[in-house]
Amino acid sequence: MNLVLAREFRDVWVYGEVGKVTNAASGHCYFDLIEEEDGARSVLAIKLFRGVRQSLSSKMKQHGVDIVSGIKVRIRVTPDVFAQNGSLGFKMSDLDPRFTLGDLAAKREEIIARLKRDGLYDRNKRTHLPLVPLGIGLVTSKGSAAHADFMKTLEQSGIGFRVSLCDVRVQGDGAATSVAAAVAHLATLEDVELVAVIRGGGSKTDLAAFDDEALARVVATCAKPVFTGIGHEVDTSIVDEVAYSWNKTPTACAVAIIDVVNEFVVRVESAAQRMANIVLHALAAAERRVADAVGQLRTLRTTVLNGAKSRIDLLESELKGFDPVVLMRRGWSITYGADGRVITSTKQAK
């Protein structure tokens, strides 16, 4: 049957949305290619064998494209009958990454336009960020490298952060729903002051969950500031754009949070230094006033003492004028008569 199909049918290019994806232990990949039109739903069973997958890996990696659920692809296929059950499927032999990237870009622009229209694009950026946000709600895959890097960076800061972790899927089926539920839950916790959404690097299609409109709306309307570190230094996701703070990696996200706390510490230390300078300035001014007062007292003391000495000298001089000896030297005397009375006139003298 396959020989007949190979002889009668040439390779054809088909496009559609990737549905359920199964990656087998053998390295083969099986997925559904879905096309919906006028209410009708068509599904093709696609087989991507390991050898073809390996031959396409460099092209896919170069463009950041992979086979993941929810993206649209344009692929080259040939009909193939599965011998065990006689079902008809298609073997994939090539992929057009530009088709996928173009579709992703178009969807992205449409979603961003709707978010702006609804006033949600910069809503989370207007939420209140505490001066010292120590309570962190962390959304990531528990035990991942992203999780480890984030926690290590926080611990090395020496700051007493409190982290509430929500373990989620960060790619593939259900990732966007899982992350959205975690963000919504953490936003309700009183001890959570900001939410951090992180994951490691990946291809553009690996990160497709973070371009999901429903997730972006949850992040945009979150009552707590959302910090992201989704691990892609070239592109930003829609979730990055609507978040309070976008950072390139999980480590950079942790550093951004640490910087918020350190900025407050610097402000407090600066204020304390200003207060200390004010106190020192006041003390120095008081010391100058005391020194001036002491100098004035010393001058006053000298003036008072000199004045007193002058008066004493004057009184001493005046008293000396009444000294009998001095008076006698001047020819003055007090003469008494025989009756013991002071003679005040020459007529009284005999």
matplotlib code that plots the C-alpha trace (Angstrom):
import matplotlib.pyplot as plt

x = [0.0, 2.8, 4.5, 1.4, 0.9, 4.6, 4.2, 0.9, 1.2, 3.9, 5.0, 2.6, 2.7, -0.1, -0.7, -2.8, -2.6, -0.7, -2.9, -1.9, 1.8, 3.4, 7.2, 8.1, 11.1, 12.4, 12.8, 9.9, 7.2, 3.5, 1.0, -2.3, -2.6, -5.9, -7.8, -11.2, -13.2, -16.9, -17.6, -15.9, -12.8, -10.2, -7.5, -4.4, -2.2, 1.4, 4.5, 7.9, 10.5, 13.7, 16.0, 14.0, 13.7, 17.4, 18.0, 15.5, 16.9, 19.4, 16.8, 14.3, 16.8, 18.0, 14.5, 13.5, 10.7, 9.6, 6.6, 4.4, 0.7, -1.2, 1.1, 0.4, 2.8, 3.4, 4.9, 5.8, 4.2, 3.6, 0.8, 1.6, -0.4, 0.3, 0.7, -0.5, -4.0, -4.3, -4.8, -3.8, -1.4, 1.3, 5.0, 6.6, 9.7, 10.2, 8.9, 8.6, 9.6, 8.8, 5.2, 5.1, 7.0, 4.7, 1.6, 3.0, 3.9, 0.5, -1.3, 1.0, 0.1, -3.6, -3.5, -1.4, -3.9, -6.8, -5.0, -4.3, -7.9, -9.2, -6.8, -4.8, -1.5, 0.1, -2.3, 0.0, 2.7, 0.5, 0.1, 1.7, 5.2, 6.0, 9.2, 10.6, 8.9, 10.1, 7.1, 7.5, 5.0, 7.1, 5.6, 7.9, 8.7, 9.9, 13.4, 14.2, 17.4, 15.4, 14.1, 17.6, 19.2, 16.4, 16.6, 20.4, 20.5, 18.0, 19.9, 23.3, 21.8, 21.6, 18.1, 15.3, 13.0, 9.9, 9.1, 5.7, 6.2, 3.6, 4.9, 3.5, 4.0, 6.0, 5.6, 3.4, -0.3, -1.8, 1.2, -0.6, -3.6, -1.3, 0.7, -2.5, -4.0, -0.9, -0.6, -4.3, -3.9, -0.7, -2.3, -4.9, -2.2, -1.7, 2.0, 2.8, 3.9, 4.9, 4.7, 7.7, 7.1, 10.2, 11.4, 14.6, 15.4, 13.8, 12.7, 10.1, 7.5, 8.6, 7.7, 4.4, 2.5, 3.6, 2.0, -1.3, -4.0, -5.8, -2.6, -1.6, -4.9, -4.5, -1.0, -2.2, -5.1, -3.0, -3.4, 0.3, 3.2, 4.4, 8.1, 9.1, 12.3, 11.3, 14.8, 14.9, 17.3, 16.3, 12.5, 10.0, 6.7, 3.3, 3.4, 6.8, 5.3, 2.3, 4.2, 5.4, 9.0, 10.5, 13.9, 15.9, 16.6, 15.4, 18.7, 18.1, 14.6, 15.9, 18.5, 15.7, 13.8, 17.0, 17.7, 14.3, 15.1, 18.6, 17.4, 15.3, 18.2, 20.4, 17.6, 17.4, 21.1, 21.3, 18.5, 20.3, 23.5, 21.7, 20.2, 23.7, 25.1, 22.3, 23.0, 26.7, 26.2, 23.9, 26.4, 29.2, 27.1, 26.2, 29.9, 30.7, 28.1, 29.3, 32.9, 31.7, 29.8, 32.9, 35.0, 32.5, 32.4, 36.2, 36.2, 33.4, 35.2, 38.4, 36.4, 34.5, 37.7, 39.6, 36.7, 36.5, 40.2, 40.1, 37.3, 39.2, 42.3, 40.3, 38.8, 42.1, 43.5, 40.6, 41.0, 44.7, 43.7, 42.0, 45.0, 46.0, 49.6, 48.9, 46.7, 49.4, 51.9, 49.6, 49.6, 46.2, 45.6, 42.8, 43.5, 41.7, 41.3, 41.9, 38.3, 38.8, 36.8, 38.0, 39.2, 37.6, 38.6, 41.8, 39.7, 39.3, 43.1, 44.7]
y = [0.0, 2.4, 1.6, 2.5, 5.7, 6.7, 6.1, 7.8, 10.7, 13.3, 15.2, 18.0, 21.1, 21.3, 23.7, 23.8, 24.0, 21.4, 19.5, 16.8, 16.0, 12.7, 12.4, 8.7, 7.2, 6.1, 9.8, 9.7, 12.5, 12.0, 14.8, 15.9, 18.6, 20.4, 22.6, 24.1, 25.9, 26.7, 24.6, 21.6, 20.1, 18.1, 16.2, 14.6, 12.2, 13.2, 11.2, 12.8, 10.1, 10.5, 10.7, 13.4, 15.2, 15.2, 16.5, 19.4, 20.2, 22.8, 24.7, 24.5, 25.7, 28.5, 29.9, 29.0, 26.7, 23.3, 21.1, 22.1, 22.2, 25.3, 26.7, 26.8, 25.0, 24.5, 21.1, 18.8, 15.4, 12.1, 9.7, 6.6, 3.6, 2.3, -1.5, -2.6, -1.2, 0.0, 3.6, 6.4, 9.0, 11.3, 11.3, 14.7, 15.5, 19.2, 22.4, 26.0, 27.9, 31.3, 30.4, 29.6, 32.7, 34.9, 33.4, 33.8, 37.5, 38.2, 36.7, 38.6, 41.9, 41.2, 40.2, 43.3, 45.5, 44.0, 44.5, 48.1, 48.6, 47.2, 49.3, 46.3, 46.7, 48.8, 48.2, 46.0, 48.7, 51.0, 48.6, 49.6, 48.1, 48.0, 49.8, 46.5, 43.6, 40.6, 38.3, 36.7, 34.5, 32.3, 30.7, 28.2, 24.5, 23.2, 21.8, 23.4, 25.2, 28.5, 27.7, 26.9, 30.1, 32.3, 30.9, 30.9, 34.6, 35.6, 33.6, 35.2, 38.7, 38.0, 39.5, 37.6, 37.0, 34.7, 32.7, 31.0, 28.5, 27.4, 24.5, 24.8, 23.6, 26.2, 24.8, 22.5, 21.6, 23.3, 25.5, 28.9, 27.7, 26.4, 29.6, 31.8, 29.8, 30.1, 33.9, 34.4, 32.3, 34.0, 37.4, 36.5, 35.7, 38.5, 37.7, 37.9, 41.4, 40.6, 37.7, 36.4, 34.3, 32.5, 29.7, 28.8, 29.5, 27.8, 28.2, 30.7, 27.9, 26.6, 30.0, 30.2, 29.7, 33.2, 34.8, 33.3, 36.0, 34.6, 34.4, 37.9, 39.2, 37.5, 39.0, 42.4, 42.5, 40.9, 43.0, 42.5, 43.7, 40.9, 40.4, 38.1, 36.3, 34.0, 33.3, 34.6, 37.4, 38.1, 38.2, 39.3, 37.6, 39.3, 38.4, 40.2, 43.3, 43.6, 42.7, 45.3, 44.4, 42.4, 40.7, 38.6, 35.6, 34.1, 35.4, 38.9, 38.8, 37.9, 40.7, 43.2, 42.3, 42.6, 46.0, 47.2, 46.3, 47.6, 50.9, 51.4, 50.5, 53.1, 55.7, 54.9, 55.1, 58.3, 59.8, 58.6, 60.2, 63.5, 63.4, 62.7, 65.6, 67.9, 66.9, 67.3, 70.7, 71.7, 70.5, 72.4, 75.6, 75.1, 74.6, 77.9, 79.7, 78.4, 79.3, 82.8, 83.1, 81.9, 84.5, 87.2, 86.2, 86.3, 89.8, 90.9, 89.5, 91.4, 94.6, 94.2, 93.4, 96.2, 98.6, 97.4, 97.7, 101.3, 102.1, 100.5, 102.4, 105.6, 104.9, 103.9, 107.2, 109.1, 107.3, 108.1, 111.8, 111.4, 109.7, 111.7, 111.5, 113.0, 115.6, 116.4, 116.7, 119.3, 121.3, 120.2, 119.0, 118.4, 120.3, 119.7, 122.2, 121.5, 120.5, 117.9, 119.7, 120.2, 123.7, 125.0, 128.7, 130.6, 132.5, 129.4, 129.0, 130.4]
z = [0.0, 0.9, -2.4, -4.3, -2.3, -2.9, -6.6, -7.1, -4.6, -4.5, -1.4, -0.6, 1.7, 4.2, 7.1, 10.2, 14.0, 16.0, 18.3, 20.7, 20.6, 21.7, 21.9, 22.0, 23.8, 20.4, 19.4, 17.0, 17.3, 16.6, 16.4, 15.1, 12.5, 12.8, 10.4, 11.1, 8.5, 8.4, 11.5, 10.0, 11.7, 9.8, 11.5, 10.0, 11.9, 11.4, 12.0, 12.4, 12.5, 14.5, 11.5, 9.8, 13.1, 13.5, 10.0, 10.6, 14.1, 13.0, 10.9, 13.7, 16.3, 14.1, 13.9, 17.4, 16.3, 17.6, 17.3, 20.3, 20.8, 19.8, 17.1, 13.4, 11.0, 7.3, 6.7, 3.8, 4.0, 2.2, 2.7, 4.8, 6.0, 9.4, 8.9, 12.3, 12.0, 8.4, 9.4, 7.0, 8.2, 6.9, 7.2, 7.7, 5.7, 6.0, 7.8, 6.9, 10.0, 8.5, 8.3, 12.0, 13.0, 10.9, 12.4, 15.9, 15.2, 13.7, 16.7, 19.1, 17.5, 17.6, 21.3, 22.2, 20.4, 22.3, 25.6, 24.9, 23.7, 27.0, 29.1, 30.4, 28.6, 31.4, 34.2, 36.3, 36.0, 38.0, 41.0, 44.3, 44.9, 48.6, 49.7, 51.1, 49.3, 51.3, 50.6, 47.1, 45.3, 42.9, 39.8, 38.2, 37.7, 41.1, 41.0, 37.6, 36.9, 36.9, 40.3, 41.7, 40.1, 41.5, 45.0, 45.1, 44.1, 46.8, 49.5, 48.5, 49.1, 52.8, 52.9, 54.7, 51.8, 52.3, 49.2, 48.5, 45.6, 43.1, 41.0, 37.5, 33.9, 32.0, 28.4, 26.5, 26.9, 29.9, 30.7, 30.2, 32.3, 35.0, 35.3, 35.2, 38.1, 40.1, 39.6, 40.5, 43.7, 44.9, 44.4, 47.1, 49.8, 52.3, 52.9, 49.2, 48.2, 44.6, 42.2, 40.2, 37.1, 35.8, 33.6, 31.8, 28.1, 25.2, 21.6, 20.6, 20.4, 23.8, 25.2, 23.3, 26.6, 27.7, 24.6, 25.6, 25.9, 28.9, 30.8, 29.8, 31.1, 34.5, 34.8, 33.7, 36.2, 39.1, 42.3, 43.1, 41.0, 38.7, 37.9, 35.1, 34.2, 31.3, 30.1, 26.6, 26.0, 22.4, 22.4, 25.0, 25.5, 25.9, 29.6, 29.8, 28.2, 30.6, 33.8, 36.3, 35.7, 32.8, 33.2, 30.8, 33.1, 36.4, 38.0, 36.7, 38.0, 41.5, 41.2, 40.3, 43.5, 45.6, 44.1, 45.2, 48.8, 48.6, 47.2, 50.3, 52.5, 50.7, 51.1, 54.9, 55.3, 53.3, 55.5, 58.6, 57.4, 56.7, 60.2, 61.7, 59.7, 61.0, 64.6, 64.2, 62.6, 65.5, 68.1, 66.3, 66.3, 70.0, 70.8, 68.9, 70.9, 74.2, 73.2, 72.3, 75.6, 77.5, 75.7, 76.5, 80.1, 80.4, 78.8, 81.1, 84.1, 83.2, 82.6, 85.9, 87.9, 86.3, 87.1, 90.6, 91.1, 89.8, 92.3, 95.1, 94.2, 94.2, 97.5, 98.9, 97.7, 99.2, 102.5, 102.6, 102.5, 105.9, 107.5, 110.6, 109.7, 106.4, 107.9, 110.4, 107.6, 106.0, 109.4, 110.6, 114.2, 116.6, 119.9, 123.1, 126.0, 129.7, 130.0, 127.3, 124.6, 121.1, 120.6, 117.4, 117.7, 118.6, 121.2, 123.2, 123.5, 126.7]

ax = plt.figure().add_subplot(projection="3d")
ax.plot(x, y, z, "-o")
ax.set_aspect("equal")
plt.show()
